[in-house]
Amino acid sequence: MMPALERLQGKRALVYSMGIEGRDLAAWLLAKGAEVTMSDTRSPEQLAAAGASAPDGVRNVHSGGQLLAPTGFDLLAVSQSVLRHSPEVKAATAAGIPVFSQMQLFLELCRGRICGISGSSGKSTTTALVGEMAKAAGISYTLGGNIGTALLGRAEEIPEDEWVVLEISHTQLQYVTRSPDVAALTNVTPNHLDQFDWDEYVDLKRTLIAGQSADGVAVLNADDEVSRMLATDTQARVTWFGRCEAPGTDGAYISGATITIRRGGSVAGVLPVSAMRLRGEHNVANVLTACATAAAMDLPVEAIETGIRTFRGVAHRLESVGRAYGATWVDDSIATSPERTIAGIRAFSEPVVLLLGGREKNLPLEGLATEVAARARAIVCFGEAGPLFHAALSTKAPQSALVEGLEDAVEAATGFVRKGDVVLLSPAGTSFDAYPNFEARGRAFSAFVAALPGFEREEAQ
């Protein structure tokens, strides 16, 4: 652990953000005897709407406006939303003030075995699916990171034989100094170019595997050009997943029509691709990633198969809300990039009325334009990025609309939809123009759809 964090009694600690990670950091610092001040750019009203608050014992809270300057503090703890090239972090570094994050601290403190999963898309589904496989195996495990619950308070209590399965975002990788024992990259494709340039973004993903030892396992995508390039950047043993077998190497692939695992020279069929509950070609890739990761964790094939067969998917990821106006309404709010939206559209054979909007990431739209032209009955653009999406894509769809907010988008969709269609909220942008996270946006969408005349909720299968 960083020397500055070994004796915290009486230290003046500044915590940026009052979200989940910020509260987790503040609680940990308070338990160690630090004097904690918290700072968040959101107003008190916005914090209340997001359910964000300071833990008991925090000395001072500053909200609204600029983040409080780190001058005069002994430590700066940051949530992943605070970018490492922000003026405040640069000022702290220049002043010699130690800067650390929740994920960095957890990776240093946890004595258990850690499986970390990152990537440009598919990491939430893959992480949850690996958790389902671990559950089926009957082992001691915990799910955390960007999925599950805050873990820092438990970091020093987790036993050595427990697996911790973490979803790790690119922003969480900004500050980490250690790599997981098993590290899986779903893929590395253009994303978040509003925050980092391409080389910086690739470097962040490289961080996941760069600190691994020879005892670790790096699980990489044989079908992804950047992932193949990164294979030389780790000391760990590399295993692969992909549509086709990489001869002689451990990992997961498809043999005929069967998902197959190679481990230690032994080959085992897991289940037919047709037996998957998850829709879409992108979910075949997610299942292959999870299989290779679970194999690297030494989970039995029977548990891997059971996990796939029982897994129902991640909330707000191609989640059916119900039926109205003769159509199925689907919440894919987690799709915050054009690439994810393309995958969402391709998961359906039915005509699609597509809802696009939110805050865009400066990502190319050419691929999405092609998909809209081929598959969309109509597009409805909303939110901060609505005008940009509408200008780029409206000529590609037979019908289009530009509206103010998500509720307006749902109403506009009712004017385009036909019996048998899919109305798909797959926004291609983040939620931060109007909602604190994609989950809140998805819940709002579900509520707006449930209020439509004749709405019928989907029955669980």
Secondary structure, DSSP 4 states (H G I P E B T S, - for coil): --GGGT--TT-EEEEE--SHHHHHHHHHHHHTT-EEEEEESS-HHHHHHTT--PPTT--EEEESSSPPP-TT-SEEEE-TTS-TTSHHHHHHHHTT--EEEHHHHHHHH--SEEEEEE-SSSHHHHHHHHHHHHHHHT--EEEEETSS---GGGTTTS-TT-EEEEE--TTGGGS--S--SEEEE----S--TTTS-HHHHHHHHHHHHHT--TTSEEEEETT-HHHHHHGGG-SSEEEEESSS--TT--EEEEETTEEEEEETTEEEEEEEGGG-SS-SHHHHHHHHHHHHHHHHTT--HHHHHHHHHH----TTSSEEEEEETTEEEEE-TT--SHHHHHHHHHT-SS-EEEEEESB--S---HHHHHHHHHHEEEEEEESTTHHHHHHHHGGGSSEEEE-SSHHHHHHHHHTT--TT-EEEE--SSBSTTTSSSHHHHHHHHHHHHHTSTT-EEPPP-
